């Protein structure tokens, strides 16, 4: 078990790098190491690696002897800073379509820390930035062609299942990526699986993740994503991708009735995923999203002011996917979100088609419990469209989320039970501009905070909503099915 040391201030690349007094100077020396289980790469506290990046390929530790990337030096000194600033470029290629425009599936990316086909690697206690410090590329910051940038990217590609990755106590900030591009390595932390280079091994060498933990990180001012986990070229198999007459994937998908087969998601998706204790502030788009994961656990995270760039005077090159919410899943099976907090998600009043704290999106069995939201511009919870199935939302608190607390656009089902909705003045229990889905709303407490009782539409045209056993405070009407035979009960108007 060997420790390797790097110091930007008094290291020397001519040394052996094996003690603090014989430390290397540059991060490029890490690429010369044949890491063995139990080895460690340590960056000196207070060091500043300007214009450098740390890219590791094929590093394999062991379950009981992971390779560690961290820091050394005086505990009162600052974390070592990797300030990539557009360097660390590599070519990303999913080798398959991954969804509609404007999202690319291949192109040049700048990444400060890249782990590619690695397993049992634990990284912690680093500061990471990737700023766009000038306009030398002749693009405005909100052009479609702006290069994707990442703080940390973890890629599974040619090495089969990537296991035992830990990203902990990182401080990632000022990552100025492409404001439109969702699924390239573009944002604070991106975990992605590509098809392998050898197309004949797509089924025998499946690139995916198992035993992944992203915990206790601070992510600020990143575009587009804060933390995104699990997007994969294998969505073409999970979502029954279509092929053209030449047998090539054609970027069409068949989601069926929205349910996700257990064996399929376990074979091709990410398993044993935990995202906990992270703080994400001012993400350009979404704060935290898990995608194509089997039973991920997302808990005790905080999102503040997500969707900074998702507004009609910034996101101008296209209107496609001008949507972002705080903490949510995409095409996951039985995703559990608990004890999370989401505040001030932005811009539902400025062109963001979402803006909610939570969103059950094209998932099967999404469950939210014991979460807290406040002042999110698009509401509290959305059950997103026809393929969001078996969704549960219970024992959560929504305080003055705007527009409408519950958003049901075309969803087939949702159980909303035992929650407290404190409705902002001028807002409604349902988001009325698109309430054409279905929900059972039972045992909740609705409290309107305005100075006058609120008259709202409990059954908007096209909706299929059933109410039972709810408490209504500060409303001049309640749902008809809740009025009973009490002649004093308020009537619908």
C-alpha positions as CSV (number, residue, x, y, z in Angstrom):
1,X,0.0,0.0,0.0
2,X,1.8,3.1,-1.3
3,X,0.9,6.7,-0.7
4,X,1.7,9.3,-3.4
5,X,2.0,13.0,-2.5
6,X,1.5,16.0,-4.7
7,X,2.3,19.7,-3.7
8,X,1.9,22.6,-6.1
9,X,4.0,24.8,-3.9
10,X,7.1,22.8,-3.1
11,X,6.8,19.6,-5.0
12,X,9.2,18.5,-7.7
13,X,8.2,16.0,-10.5
14,X,11.7,14.7,-10.5
15,X,11.2,13.3,-7.0
16,X,9.6,9.9,-6.2
17,X,6.4,11.3,-4.8
18,X,6.3,8.8,-2.0
19,X,6.7,11.2,1.0
20,X,5.6,14.7,1.8
21,X,9.2,15.9,1.5
22,X,9.6,14.2,-1.9
23,X,6.2,15.2,-3.3
24,X,5.5,15.7,-7.0
25,X,4.5,19.1,-8.2
26,X,1.8,18.4,-10.9
27,X,-1.3,16.3,-11.2
28,X,-0.1,14.8,-14.5
29,X,2.2,12.6,-12.5
30,X,-0.8,10.7,-11.2
31,X,-1.3,9.3,-14.7
32,X,2.0,7.4,-14.4
33,X,1.0,5.4,-11.3
34,X,-0.1,1.8,-11.6
35,X,-2.4,2.0,-8.6
36,X,-2.8,-1.1,-6.4
37,X,-5.6,-1.8,-3.9
38,X,-5.0,0.2,-0.7
39,X,-2.9,2.9,-2.5
40,X,-3.6,6.6,-1.9
41,X,-3.1,9.8,-3.9
42,X,-2.9,12.8,-1.6
43,X,-2.9,16.4,-2.5
44,X,-1.4,19.0,-0.1
45,X,-3.8,21.2,1.7
46,X,-3.5,24.8,0.6
47,X,-2.2,23.7,-2.8
48,X,-3.6,25.4,-5.9
49,X,-3.5,23.4,-9.1
50,X,-4.3,26.1,-11.7
51,X,-5.2,24.9,-15.1
52,X,-4.6,21.3,-14.2
53,X,-6.9,18.3,-14.1
54,X,-6.8,14.8,-12.6
55,X,-7.8,12.1,-15.0
56,X,-7.6,8.4,-13.9
57,X,-8.4,5.4,-16.1
58,X,-8.8,1.8,-15.1
59,X,-7.9,2.3,-11.4
60,X,-9.2,-0.8,-9.5
61,X,-9.1,-1.1,-5.8
62,X,-10.7,-3.8,-3.7
63,X,-13.7,-3.8,-1.4
64,X,-11.6,-3.9,1.7
65,X,-8.7,-1.9,0.2
66,X,-10.0,0.9,-2.0
67,X,-7.7,3.4,-3.7
68,X,-8.1,6.7,-1.9
69,X,-7.8,10.2,-3.4
70,X,-7.7,12.9,-0.7
71,X,-5.4,15.4,1.0
72,X,-2.6,15.7,3.5
73,X,-1.1,18.5,5.5
74,X,-2.2,21.0,8.2
75,X,-5.9,20.5,9.2
76,X,-6.4,24.2,9.5
77,X,-5.3,24.8,5.9
78,X,-7.7,25.0,3.0
79,X,-8.6,22.1,0.9
80,X,-6.4,21.5,-2.2
81,X,-7.9,23.3,-5.2
82,X,-8.1,21.8,-8.7
83,X,-8.9,24.8,-10.8
84,X,-9.3,23.2,-14.2
85,X,-10.7,26.3,-16.1
86,X,-11.4,24.7,-19.4
87,X,-8.5,22.3,-19.5
88,X,-8.6,18.5,-18.9
89,X,-10.4,18.0,-22.3
90,X,-11.5,14.6,-23.5
91,X,-14.0,13.2,-26.0
92,X,-17.2,11.8,-24.7
93,X,-19.2,9.4,-26.8
94,X,-22.3,7.4,-25.7
95,X,-22.1,5.5,-29.0
96,X,-25.9,5.7,-29.2
97,X,-28.6,8.3,-29.2
98,X,-29.8,9.3,-25.7
99,X,-32.9,11.4,-26.2
100,X,-34.0,14.5,-28.1
101,X,-32.5,17.8,-28.9
102,X,-30.7,19.9,-27.7
103,X,-28.9,17.1,-25.8
104,X,-25.7,15.9,-27.5
105,X,-24.5,12.3,-27.1
106,X,-20.9,13.0,-28.1
107,X,-18.4,15.9,-28.1
108,X,-15.5,17.5,-26.4
109,X,-15.7,17.9,-22.6
110,X,-13.6,19.7,-20.0
111,X,-13.5,17.8,-16.7
112,X,-11.5,18.7,-13.6
113,X,-11.6,15.2,-12.1
114,X,-12.4,12.2,-14.3
115,X,-12.6,8.6,-13.2
116,X,-13.0,6.3,-16.2
117,X,-13.6,2.6,-15.8
118,X,-12.6,2.7,-12.1
119,X,-13.8,0.6,-9.2
120,X,-13.4,0.8,-5.5
121,X,-12.1,4.4,-5.6
122,X,-12.9,6.7,-2.7
123,X,-12.4,10.5,-3.3
124,X,-12.9,13.1,-0.6
125,X,-11.8,16.5,0.8
126,X,-11.0,18.3,-2.5
127,X,-12.1,21.7,-3.8
128,X,-12.8,21.7,-7.6
129,X,-13.7,24.4,-10.1
130,X,-14.0,24.6,-13.8
131,X,-14.7,28.2,-14.8
132,X,-15.2,29.7,-18.2
133,X,-12.8,32.6,-17.6
134,X,-12.9,34.4,-21.0
135,X,-14.8,34.4,-24.3
136,X,-11.9,33.2,-26.4
137,X,-14.2,30.5,-28.0
138,X,-16.2,33.4,-29.5
139,X,-19.4,32.1,-27.9
140,X,-21.7,33.9,-25.5
141,X,-22.2,31.9,-22.3
142,X,-25.7,30.9,-23.4
143,X,-24.8,29.7,-26.9
144,X,-25.7,26.1,-27.8
145,X,-22.1,25.4,-28.9
146,X,-20.5,26.2,-25.5
147,X,-18.3,23.3,-24.4
148,X,-19.6,21.0,-21.7
149,X,-17.7,21.2,-18.4
150,X,-17.7,19.0,-15.3
151,X,-16.3,19.3,-11.8
152,X,-16.3,15.5,-11.4
153,X,-17.2,12.9,-14.0
154,X,-17.4,9.2,-13.3
155,X,-17.7,7.1,-16.5
156,X,-18.4,3.4,-17.0
157,X,-17.5,2.3,-20.5
158,X,-15.2,-0.5,-21.3
159,X,-14.7,-2.1,-17.9
160,X,-18.1,-3.5,-17.3
161,X,-19.7,-2.8,-13.9
162,X,-18.0,0.0,-12.0
163,X,-18.3,-0.7,-8.3
164,X,-17.5,0.9,-5.0
165,X,-17.2,4.5,-6.0
166,X,-17.4,7.1,-3.1
167,X,-17.5,10.8,-3.6
168,X,-17.5,12.5,-0.3
169,X,-16.9,15.9,1.3
170,X,-16.0,17.6,-2.0
171,X,-16.5,21.3,-2.5
172,X,-17.4,21.8,-6.2
173,X,-18.2,25.3,-7.4
174,X,-18.2,27.6,-10.4
175,X,-18.5,25.0,-13.1
176,X,-19.6,27.1,-16.2
177,X,-20.8,24.4,-18.6
178,X,-23.4,24.4,-21.3
179,X,-26.7,25.7,-20.0
180,X,-28.8,23.4,-22.3
181,X,-26.9,20.1,-22.4
182,X,-28.3,17.7,-19.9
183,X,-26.7,14.3,-20.4
184,X,-23.1,14.9,-21.4
185,X,-20.6,15.3,-18.5
186,X,-21.9,18.8,-17.8
187,X,-22.3,20.1,-14.3
188,X,-21.0,19.6,-10.8
189,X,-21.0,15.8,-10.5
190,X,-22.0,13.5,-13.4
191,X,-22.2,9.7,-13.2
192,X,-22.6,8.3,-16.7
193,X,-22.5,4.9,-18.5
194,X,-21.6,4.6,-22.2
195,X,-21.8,1.7,-24.6
196,X,-18.4,0.0,-24.8
197,X,-16.2,0.7,-27.7
198,X,-16.5,-2.9,-28.9
199,X,-20.2,-3.0,-30.0
200,X,-20.1,-6.8,-30.0
201,X,-19.8,-6.7,-26.1
202,X,-22.7,-4.5,-25.3
203,X,-24.6,-7.4,-23.7
204,X,-21.5,-9.3,-22.4
205,X,-19.6,-6.3,-20.9
206,X,-22.4,-4.1,-19.6
207,X,-21.2,-0.7,-18.5
208,X,-23.1,0.2,-15.3
209,X,-22.6,1.2,-11.7
210,X,-23.1,-0.8,-8.4
211,X,-22.5,0.4,-4.9
212,X,-22.2,4.1,-5.5
213,X,-22.3,6.7,-2.7
214,X,-22.3,10.5,-3.2
215,X,-22.4,12.1,0.3
216,X,-21.8,15.3,2.2
217,X,-20.6,17.3,-0.8
218,X,-21.2,21.0,-1.4
219,X,-22.0,21.9,-5.0
220,X,-22.6,25.6,-5.9
221,X,-23.0,27.6,-9.1
222,X,-22.8,24.7,-11.6
223,X,-24.3,24.4,-15.1
224,X,-26.2,22.5,-16.2
225,X,-26.7,20.0,-13.4
226,X,-25.8,20.0,-9.7
227,X,-25.5,16.2,-9.2
228,X,-26.7,13.8,-11.8
229,X,-26.4,10.0,-11.3
230,X,-27.0,7.1,-13.7
231,X,-27.7,8.4,-17.2
232,X,-26.8,5.6,-19.6
233,X,-26.6,4.5,-23.3
234,X,-28.4,1.4,-22.1
235,X,-31.6,3.4,-22.0
236,X,-31.9,2.1,-25.5
237,X,-32.4,-1.4,-24.0
238,X,-34.3,-0.4,-20.9
239,X,-36.7,1.8,-22.9
240,X,-37.0,-0.4,-25.9
241,X,-35.3,1.9,-28.3
242,X,-36.3,1.7,-32.0
243,X,-34.0,1.0,-34.9
244,X,-33.9,2.2,-38.5
245,X,-33.8,0.0,-41.6
246,X,-30.1,-0.3,-41.2
247,X,-30.3,-1.6,-37.7
248,X,-29.1,1.6,-36.1
249,X,-30.7,3.1,-32.9
250,X,-33.1,5.8,-34.1
251,X,-33.7,7.8,-31.0
252,X,-37.3,6.6,-30.5
253,X,-38.4,4.8,-27.4
254,X,-41.3,2.7,-26.2
255,X,-42.1,3.3,-22.5
256,X,-45.1,1.0,-22.5
257,X,-47.4,1.6,-19.6
258,X,-44.5,3.2,-17.7
259,X,-43.7,0.2,-15.5
260,X,-40.1,-0.9,-15.4
261,X,-39.2,-4.5,-15.3
262,X,-37.1,-5.5,-12.3
263,X,-34.7,-7.8,-14.1
264,X,-34.1,-5.2,-16.9
265,X,-33.3,-2.3,-14.6
266,X,-31.0,-4.5,-12.5
267,X,-29.2,-5.8,-15.5
268,X,-28.6,-2.4,-17.3
269,X,-29.2,0.3,-14.7
270,X,-27.3,1.4,-11.6
271,X,-27.8,-0.5,-8.3
272,X,-27.2,0.2,-4.6
273,X,-27.0,4.0,-5.2
274,X,-27.1,6.3,-2.2
275,X,-27.1,10.1,-2.5
276,X,-27.2,11.7,0.9
277,X,-26.2,14.8,2.9
278,X,-25.4,17.0,-0.1
279,X,-26.0,20.7,-0.4
280,X,-26.6,22.0,-3.9
281,X,-27.0,25.8,-4.4
282,X,-27.8,27.8,-7.5
283,X,-27.6,24.9,-10.0
284,X,-28.1,26.2,-13.5
285,X,-30.7,23.5,-14.0
286,X,-31.8,20.7,-11.8
287,X,-30.1,20.2,-8.4
288,X,-30.1,16.4,-7.8
289,X,-31.4,13.7,-10.1
290,X,-31.1,9.9,-10.2
291,X,-31.7,8.3,-13.5
292,X,-32.0,4.6,-14.6
293,X,-31.4,3.4,-11.0
294,X,-32.9,0.4,-9.3
295,X,-34.2,1.4,-5.8
296,X,-31.9,4.4,-5.2
297,X,-32.0,6.1,-1.8
298,X,-31.9,9.9,-1.9
299,X,-31.9,11.4,1.6
300,X,-31.0,14.4,3.8
301,X,-30.0,16.6,0.8
302,X,-30.7,20.3,0.5
303,X,-31.4,22.2,-2.7
304,X,-31.5,26.0,-2.8
305,X,-32.2,28.2,-5.8
306,X,-32.1,25.6,-8.5
307,X,-32.9,26.4,-12.1
308,X,-30.9,29.7,-12.3
309,X,-30.5,29.5,-16.1
310,X,-33.9,28.0,-16.9
311,X,-35.6,31.3,-17.9
312,X,-36.8,32.7,-21.1
313,X,-34.3,35.6,-21.2
314,X,-31.3,33.3,-20.7
315,X,-32.3,29.9,-22.1
316,X,-32.9,31.5,-25.6
317,X,-31.2,29.3,-28.2
318,X,-34.1,26.7,-28.0
319,X,-37.2,26.2,-25.9
320,X,-36.6,22.4,-25.8
321,X,-36.3,21.1,-22.3
322,X,-36.5,24.5,-20.7
323,X,-37.5,22.7,-17.5
324,X,-35.8,22.0,-14.2
325,X,-36.9,21.0,-10.7
326,X,-34.9,20.5,-7.5
327,X,-34.6,16.8,-6.5
328,X,-36.2,14.1,-8.6
329,X,-35.8,10.7,-10.5
330,X,-36.0,9.8,-14.2
331,X,-36.9,6.3,-15.2
332,X,-36.0,4.8,-11.8
333,X,-37.6,1.8,-10.2
334,X,-38.8,2.3,-6.6
335,X,-36.8,5.5,-6.0
336,X,-37.0,6.6,-2.3
337,X,-36.6,10.3,-1.4
338,X,-36.7,11.1,2.3
339,X,-35.7,13.9,4.7
340,X,-34.7,16.2,1.9
341,X,-35.3,20.0,1.7
342,X,-35.9,22.1,-1.3
343,X,-36.1,25.9,-1.2
344,X,-36.6,28.6,-3.8
345,X,-36.5,26.7,-7.1
346,X,-36.6,29.4,-9.6
347,X,-38.3,30.7,-12.8
348,X,-41.6,29.0,-13.2
349,X,-42.8,32.6,-13.7
350,X,-40.1,33.2,-16.3
351,X,-40.4,30.3,-18.7
352,X,-39.3,27.3,-16.6
353,X,-41.9,24.7,-17.3
354,X,-41.2,23.0,-14.0
355,X,-39.9,24.8,-11.0
356,X,-41.1,22.3,-8.4
357,X,-39.3,21.0,-5.3
358,X,-40.1,17.3,-6.3
359,X,-41.0,15.6,-9.5
360,X,-42.0,11.9,-10.0
361,X,-41.0,11.7,-13.7
362,X,-41.5,8.7,-15.9
363,X,-40.7,6.5,-13.0
364,X,-42.2,3.3,-11.5
365,X,-42.9,3.4,-7.8
366,X,-41.4,6.8,-6.9
367,X,-41.8,7.5,-3.2
368,X,-41.4,10.8,-1.4
369,X,-41.8,10.9,2.4
370,X,-40.8,13.2,5.2
371,X,-39.5,15.9,2.9
372,X,-39.8,19.7,3.4
373,X,-40.2,22.4,0.7
374,X,-40.7,26.1,0.7
375,X,-41.2,28.9,-1.8
376,X,-40.5,26.8,-5.0
377,X,-41.8,28.8,-7.9
378,X,-43.6,26.0,-9.7
379,X,-45.1,24.3,-6.7
380,X,-44.3,21.4,-4.4
381,X,-44.7,18.0,-6.3
382,X,-45.3,17.2,-9.9
383,X,-46.4,13.8,-11.2
384,X,-45.0,14.1,-14.7
385,X,-47.1,12.9,-17.5
386,X,-48.4,9.5,-18.7
387,X,-45.5,7.3,-17.7
388,X,-45.2,8.3,-14.1
389,X,-46.8,5.3,-12.4
390,X,-47.3,3.9,-8.9
391,X,-46.3,7.3,-7.3
392,X,-46.5,7.9,-3.6
393,X,-46.3,11.2,-1.8
394,X,-46.9,11.1,2.0
395,X,-46.0,12.8,5.3
396,X,-44.3,15.7,3.6
397,X,-44.6,19.5,4.4
398,X,-45.0,22.1,1.7
399,X,-44.7,25.7,3.0
400,X,-45.9,28.4,0.6
401,X,-44.8,26.8,-2.6
402,X,-46.2,28.9,-5.4
403,X,-48.6,28.4,-8.3
404,X,-50.0,25.1,-7.1
405,X,-48.8,22.7,-4.5
406,X,-49.8,19.5,-6.4
407,X,-49.1,19.4,-10.2
408,X,-50.8,16.6,-12.1
409,X,-50.2,16.9,-15.9
410,X,-51.6,13.8,-17.6
411,X,-50.4,11.4,-15.0
412,X,-52.3,8.1,-14.6
413,X,-52.1,7.8,-10.8
414,X,-50.7,9.4,-7.6
415,X,-51.4,8.8,-3.9
416,X,-51.1,12.0,-1.9
417,X,-51.7,11.2,1.7
418,X,-50.9,12.6,5.2
419,X,-49.1,15.8,4.0
420,X,-49.4,19.4,5.2
421,X,-49.7,22.0,2.5
422,X,-49.4,25.6,3.7
423,X,-50.7,27.4,0.6
424,X,-49.2,30.8,-0.3
425,X,-51.5,33.7,-0.8
426,X,-52.6,33.6,-4.4
427,X,-51.6,30.0,-4.9
428,X,-53.8,26.9,-5.0
429,X,-53.7,23.3,-3.8
430,X,-53.6,22.1,-7.4
431,X,-51.6,23.8,-10.2
432,X,-54.7,24.7,-12.2
433,X,-53.1,25.5,-15.6
434,X,-52.5,21.8,-16.4
435,X,-54.4,19.7,-13.9
436,X,-55.5,17.0,-16.3
437,X,-54.1,14.0,-14.5
438,X,-55.3,11.6,-11.7
439,X,-54.7,11.5,-7.9
440,X,-56.2,10.3,-4.7
441,X,-55.8,13.0,-2.2
442,X,-56.5,11.8,1.3
443,X,-55.8,12.7,4.9
444,X,-53.9,15.9,4.1
445,X,-54.2,19.3,5.7
446,X,-54.5,22.3,3.4
447,X,-54.0,25.7,5.0
448,X,-54.4,28.9,3.0
449,X,-52.4,31.8,4.4
450,X,-54.1,34.7,2.6
451,X,-56.1,37.4,4.4
452,X,-59.3,36.2,2.7
453,X,-60.7,32.7,2.3
454,X,-59.5,31.2,-1.0
455,X,-62.0,30.1,-3.6
456,X,-60.3,27.4,-5.8
457,X,-61.3,24.8,-8.3
458,X,-60.9,21.4,-6.7
459,X,-61.9,19.5,-9.8
460,X,-60.4,21.3,-12.9
461,X,-61.6,20.2,-16.3
462,X,-59.9,17.0,-17.4
463,X,-58.8,16.0,-13.9
464,X,-59.5,12.8,-12.1
465,X,-59.1,13.7,-8.5
466,X,-60.7,12.1,-5.4
467,X,-60.6,13.7,-2.0
468,X,-61.2,12.0,1.3
469,X,-60.6,12.9,5.0
470,X,-58.7,16.1,4.3
471,X,-58.7,19.2,6.6
472,X,-59.3,22.6,4.9
473,X,-58.4,25.8,6.6
474,X,-58.8,29.2,5.0
475,X,-60.9,28.1,2.0
476,X,-64.4,29.3,1.0
477,X,-65.0,26.0,-0.8
478,X,-64.1,22.4,-0.3
479,X,-64.5,19.5,-2.6
480,X,-68.0,18.3,-3.1
481,X,-67.3,14.7,-1.9
482,X,-66.0,16.1,1.4
483,X,-69.1,18.3,2.1
484,X,-71.3,15.4,3.3
485,X,-74.7,16.2,4.6
486,X,-73.7,19.2,6.7
487,X,-75.8,22.1,5.6
488,X,-73.2,24.5,7.1
489,X,-70.4,23.2,4.9
490,X,-69.1,25.6,2.3
491,X,-70.4,24.8,-1.2
492,X,-68.4,24.8,-4.5
493,X,-68.8,27.9,-6.6
